[in-house]
């Protein structure tokens, strides 16, 4: 959600993360679609997933994960 901050509140993208010293980073969030498959929260997230995984190029021991769900993803709705 850090990328949605206003310019005065330091928005953050994957390219802004300094990966030295980290072993694991989690991207927030993806969702479970009506078809019960993992899907991007927003269509623009697909490019962010790639940029986030590319952080491993700077730290070969880094593991990247994706968090599924989130605060507003607590009602399954209709399937």
C-alpha positions in Angstrom: 0.0 0.0 0.0 3.0 2.2 0.3 2.9 3.1 -3.4 -0.5 4.8 -2.9 0.9 7.4 -0.5 0.9 11.0 -1.5 4.2 12.5 -2.6 4.6 14.2 0.7 4.3 10.9 2.6 7.2 9.0 0.9 5.5 6.5 -1.5 7.5 3.3 -1.9 7.9 1.0 -4.8 10.0 -2.2 -5.1 12.9 -0.2 -6.6 13.1 1.8 -3.4 13.7 -1.2 -1.2 17.3 -1.7 0.0 17.6 -5.5 0.2 20.9 -5.9 2.0 20.5 -7.6 5.3 17.0 -9.1 4.5 16.3 -12.8 4.2 12.6 -12.6 3.4 10.3 -9.9 2.0 6.5 -10.2 1.5 4.5 -8.3 -1.1 1.1 -7.2 0.0 -1.4 -8.1 -1.4 -2.9 -10.6 -3.9 -6.4 -11.9 -3.6 -8.4 -15.1 -4.1 -10.7 -14.7 -7.1 -14.2 -16.0 -7.6 -12.6 -19.0 -9.4 -10.6 -19.7 -6.2 -7.3 -19.0 -7.9 -4.7 -16.4 -6.7 -5.1 -13.2 -8.7 -3.5 -9.7 -8.6 -5.3 -7.3 -6.3 -5.2 -4.8 -9.2 -4.1 -5.3 -12.8 -1.2 -2.9 -12.3 0.2 -5.2 -9.6 1.5 -7.7 -12.2 4.4 -5.3 -13.1 5.1 -4.7 -9.4 5.3 -8.5 -8.8 8.1 -8.7 -11.4 9.9 -5.7 -10.0 9.6 -7.1 -6.5 11.0 -10.5 -7.5 13.8 -8.8 -9.4 15.1 -7.6 -5.9 16.6 -11.1 -5.7 19.1 -10.0 -8.3 20.7 -7.7 -5.7 20.6 -10.3 -2.8 20.9 -13.9 -3.9 19.8 -15.2 -0.5 16.5 -13.2 -0.5 13.2 -15.0 -0.6 10.2 -13.2 -1.8 6.6 -14.0 -0.8 3.2 -12.7 -1.5 0.6 -12.1 1.1 -2.9 -13.2 0.2 -5.9 -11.3 1.5 -5.7 -8.2 3.6 -7.8 -5.9 5.7 -10.6 -5.4 3.2 -10.5 -9.0 1.9 -12.4 -10.7 4.7 -15.8 -11.4 3.1 -15.8 -14.1 0.5 -18.9 -12.8 -1.2 -20.5 -15.0 -3.8 -18.5 -17.7 -5.5 
